[in-house]
Amino acid sequence: MILIDTSAFLALLDKADIFHEKAIDTWISLLTANEDLITNSYVLVESVAVIQNRIGLDAIRELNENILPHIEIDWIDEKKHILSLERVLTANRRQLSLVDNSAFNTMQNFGITEAFTFDNHFAEEGFTVLPTP
């Protein structure tokens, strides 16, 4: 199982993104390999907000119709929210967001070691990042 992060969704959909080609190649590779893919609802909310703001509603339609059907969603409930917020406070790092910490918790809860992301925080937390730099 591989977690999909906001930066990967954005790179997939934004042709102007510097990682767009790498993202497309990685996405095709993951689908071809029939990998189990997951994200969580906080990553999804962040992704929709960023994509809508930067690219527009057509990109949201593309995400909803062609990307999300391939991805399981871990829905963040009150308990998961509290754990993620506690992780933010424990990390004591201004640039490590609630969404990042919720993704790390999802990865730990599912025993996931790999993330499709262009965010270096995942590697800093000891996860394997795809595509490899």
KAGITA-V287645 format. One record per residue. N is the residue number from 1. RES is the residue in one small letter. SS is DSSP state (~ for helix, > for strand, _ for the rest). PSI is psi in whole degrees, -180 to 180 (none if undefined). D_LAST is the distance of its C-alpha to the last C-alpha in Angstrom with 1 decimal. Layout:
((N	RES	SS	PSI	D_LAST) (N	RES	SS	PSI	D_LAST))
This chain:
((1	m	_	141	19.9) (2	i	>	132	16.8) (3	l	>	137	17.0) (4	i	>	125	16.2) (5	d	_	164	15.7) (6	t	~	-45	17.2) (7	s	~	-32	14.2) (8	a	~	-45	13.5) (9	f	~	-45	17.3) (10	l	~	-46	17.4) (11	a	~	-36	14.7) (12	l	~	-39	16.5) (13	l	~	-20	19.8) (14	d	_	105	19.3) (15	k	_	-20	19.4) (16	a	_	-8	19.0) (17	d	_	137	15.7) (18	i	_	-20	13.0) (19	f	_	9	10.7) (20	h	~	-51	13.8) (21	e	~	-43	13.3) (22	k	~	-40	9.9) (23	a	~	-45	11.9) (24	i	~	-47	14.9) (25	d	~	-43	13.5) (26	t	~	-44	12.0) (27	w	~	-48	15.4) (28	i	~	-41	17.4) (29	s	~	-43	15.9) (30	l	~	-43	16.6) (31	l	~	-42	20.1) (32	t	~	-38	20.8) (33	a	_	-3	20.1) (34	n	_	38	22.4) (35	e	_	147	20.1) (36	d	_	125	21.9) (37	l	>	144	20.2) (38	i	>	152	21.3) (39	t	>	-179	21.2) (40	n	>	169	23.9) (41	s	~	-29	26.5) (42	y	~	-42	25.3) (43	v	~	-41	21.8) (44	l	~	-44	23.9) (45	v	~	-46	26.3) (46	e	~	-44	23.7) (47	s	~	-47	21.9) (48	v	~	-44	25.3) (49	a	~	-47	26.3) (50	v	~	-46	23.3) (51	i	~	-44	23.3) (52	q	~	-43	27.1) (53	n	~	-44	27.1) (54	r	~	-34	24.4) (55	i	_	-42	25.0) (56	g	_	180	28.3) (57	l	~	-30	30.2) (58	d	~	-36	29.4) (59	a	~	-35	25.7) (60	i	~	-41	27.1) (61	r	~	-43	29.2) (62	e	~	-45	26.4) (63	l	~	-50	24.5) (64	n	~	-40	27.7) (65	e	~	-31	28.9) (66	n	~	-16	26.0) (67	i	~	-52	23.1) (68	l	~	-30	24.8) (69	p	~	-17	27.2) (70	h	~	0	24.4) (71	i	>	131	23.4) (72	e	>	147	25.5) (73	i	>	126	26.1) (74	d	>	110	26.8) (75	w	_	127	29.5) (76	i	_	119	29.6) (77	d	_	-173	33.2) (78	e	~	-44	35.0) (79	k	~	-46	34.2) (80	k	~	-36	30.4) (81	h	~	-48	30.6) (82	i	~	-43	32.5) (83	l	~	-40	30.0) (84	s	~	-41	27.1) (85	l	~	-40	29.2) (86	e	~	-38	30.2) (87	r	~	-39	26.6) (88	v	~	-49	26.1) (89	l	~	-37	29.1) (90	t	~	-41	28.3) (91	a	~	-34	24.8) (92	n	_	41	26.7) (93	r	_	117	23.6) (94	r	_	-36	24.4) (95	q	_	-1	21.0) (96	l	_	102	20.4) (97	s	_	168	22.2) (98	l	~	-40	24.6) (99	v	~	-46	22.4) (100	d	~	-48	19.3) (101	n	~	-34	21.8) (102	s	~	-37	23.4) (103	a	~	-42	20.1) (104	f	~	-41	19.7) (105	n	~	-42	23.3) (106	t	~	-45	23.0) (107	m	~	-46	20.3) (108	q	~	-41	22.6) (109	n	~	-33	25.6) (110	f	~	1	24.3) (111	g	_	33	22.7) (112	i	_	136	19.2) (113	t	_	-11	16.3) (114	e	>	142	13.5) (115	a	>	137	12.7) (116	f	>	104	11.5) (117	t	_	160	10.5) (118	f	_	18	8.8) (119	d	_	118	10.9) (120	n	_	-10	9.9) (121	h	~	-30	13.4) (122	f	~	-44	12.5) (123	a	~	-40	10.5) (124	e	~	-30	13.4) (125	e	_	0	15.8) (126	g	_	9	14.6) (127	f	_	153	13.2) (128	t	>	133	10.5) (129	v	>	134	8.0) (130	l	>	138	7.8) (131	p	_	159	6.3) (132	t	_	139	3.8) (133	p	_	none	0.0))
